[in-house]
Amino acid sequence: MRNILVTGGAGFIGSNFVRYLMNKYADYRIVVYDKLTYCGNLDNLKDVAQHFANRYAFVRGDICDATTIERAVREHAIDTIVNFAADTHVDRSIMDADAFIKTDVYGTYVLLEAAKKFGLRMHHVSTDEVYGWVEEGSSRETDTLLPRSPYAASKAGGDLMCHAYFVTHNVQVTLTRGANNIGPNQYPEKVVPLFITNALDNLPLPLYGDGRQQRDYQYVLDHVEAIDLVLHHGKIGEVYNVGT
């Protein structure tokens, strides 16, 4: 594992993961592949581009574009894919599910096809949203997937595609399902930065239902450390929940 393609690497969690790996592994070369939609921003990686210029590259592209993915794999001698690329906002998915299905399901399929074709190791970053509403306690990796939004359903579809490619084609894939993240570079529509900025501007704080629902929140660097652990030591074909 030396040349890693980090899809969605200019986003919130992806950029923190890239920085973490660059600082930890002096012999790794990382290629960030990002479409640069509303939540992807190269400013998140300015310091990486400056301090690790000899080990860092950027490719602008869509994970649904198989030709561009394969070109990046060939040109940069990629041996590992870590997939953060996803449309992630529940409200956006309710208003327009099309982009979520394309990116989170079809895009994952394109990456799996590349992993199969070139014999790559792949890690897929998913979400605990695929379990749906958990009345009490915590989800287990063996729990039934009961997504409650188009976003969650699209992520569940990508997860199942990963499992199918492992079983059918022996693609070397692992998955992590993380809880809600907080930390630097988070897009301001997410709940914690949204509540903070609304409070500063004396605006209402949006709530769902009666407002008494509970969710895990984890610091983004704890999450990326867990992804690193599973990437290097996880059992191929397994799913790992990452929570608090």
Secondary structure, 3 states (H helix, E strand, C coil): CCEEEEECCCCHHHHHHHHHHHHHCCCCEEEEEECCCCCCCHHHHHHHHHHCCCCEEEEECCCCCHHHHHHHHHHCCCCEEEECCCCCCHHHHHHCCHHHHHHHHHHHHHHHHHHHHHCCEEEEEEEHHHHCCCCCCCCCCCCCCCCCCHHHHHHHHHHHHHHHHHHHHCCEEEEEEECEEECCCCCCCCHHHHHHHHHHCCCCCCCCCCCCCCCCEEEHHHHHHHHHHHHHHCCCCCEEEECC
